[in-house]
């Protein structure tokens, strides 16, 4: 009789522990992390475990941005590169923004809503997505000026693939 009672008690404890463990882990996961907020001197880092395709790039004047959009009723989340706030606040007159690979002299496109466009007029429209062009060129630059004369255009930002 004592043996049966001991087995029942042990079984009850094991079941209770098995049920309580996920609840305790969930409560721990829900507790906010105690990390210092990002400052201008120490920019926020992107988690290396996420699917940010730009995490292995050196960005100058650009930052990775995650967007979630629903064009034509089909929702999609994607990473893109946009100008940093400091660059986007600058005044630009007399030209257009375009994407240029200086090593090959090739041009790429920006994503404007859900349409690929070669040039944009405003800094807020600069949005580069992960494309074969971005992956096949070691350095890509966002330039401002006349796309017909890219060598004379001002280099606004760049993305360099780290090898």
N, C-alpha and C positions, 0 to 999 in steps of 0.2 A: 504494500500500500504506500509506504513512504517512497519507494522507488518510482511508482507511477506518479505521485504528486511532484516529486523532484523533476521528472521528465516534462510534465505539463508546465511547471514553472519555468524551466529552462526554455521550452519551446515558446512560451509566451514572451519571455525576455528577448529571444532571438527575433521573433516577428516584430515586436515593438521597436527594437534597434534597427531592423531593416527598413521599417516605415519611417522612423524618425530621421535617419541619415539624409535622405534626399531633401527633407524639409529643412534641416539644419544647413545643408549646403546651399539651398535656394535662398535662405535668409542671409547667409554670408555673401552670396553673389549680389543680392539686392542692396547691401550696404555700400554707400558711396566710397570710392577710393579716396585716399588722402594724398592727392598729388598737388603740387604747386601749379597755379594757373600759368598759362603761357604769357610771356611778355614780349614786347617788341625786340628786346635783346636776345631772348631765347624763344624762337618760333616753335609752334606746336609741331610735334613729329607725328608722322603717320605710322600706325602699327604695321610692322613688317609682315604680320600674318594676314593682312587684308589683301584685297585684290586690286590695289592701286597699281596700275601699270607704269606709273611715273616715279615710283619710289626709288628706282635705281638711276635717276637722272639728276644732274646738277642743274637747278633752276635759278636763273638770274632775272628778276622782274616778273616771274611767273609763279603761280602756286597751284597745287592740285586741288580740285573742287569736285565734290560728288553731287550729282544732280539726280532727281527722280522726276520724270515727266511722263505724261500720258498723251502723246500725240495720236490722234485718230482712234482714241479709245484703247490703245495698247500701251500699258504702263511699262516703263523700263528705267532702270537705274544705271548710271554710267559715270565714269571718271573723265574729267577733262582738265585742261590747263587754262587758267584765266590770268589776266594781269593782276599784279599785287595792287593793293589799295593805293599805295604811294604813286605808282606809275599811272593808274587809272585816273587819279585826280589832276594830273598834269594837263595843260592846255595844248591841244594839237590843232593846227590850221594848215590848210593848203595841200593836203595829201590824203592818202588812204593807208590803212593797215593791211599788210599782207604777210604771208608765211614764206620764208625763203631758206633754202639750204645752200650756204655759200660754197661748199666743197664741189657741188655739181651744177649750181646755177638753176636748180629746179624750184618750182613753186608748189605749194600745197593749198589746202582749203581750211576755212573756219566753219564751225557749225553754227548756223543762225537759225534758232528754233530747231527745226528738223531738216533744214536744207543746207547743203554744202555750198559755200560761196567763196570766191577767190579773194575778195577784198571786203572790208567793212569800213564804215566812216567813224564810228565812235569806239572809245576804249572799252566800254561795257559790252560791246559785241564780239570782242576777241575771245574765242573759245576754241581751243585745239583739242581734238579727240585722238585717242590711240589708234593710229592707222599704220598701214604698212610703210607709208612715207616716214612717219616719226621713228619707226623701228629700224628703217634701212639707212638713215642718215645720222652720222655721229653728232652733228650739231644742226639745230634748226633755230632760225631767228625770226622774231616778229619785228618787222620793219615798218617805218612810217615814211611815206613820200610817194613818189611816182613808181608804180610797178614796172613801167616801161624802162626805167633806169634804176635797177635795184642797188647798184654800186653807190649811187648818190643818196640813197634813202638812209634815214636815221635808224640805227639799231635800238629798238625799244626794250626788247627782252630776248632771252635765249634759253634753250634747253639742250644740254649736252649729255649724251649717254655715257655713263661710267662703265668702263670695261673691267 
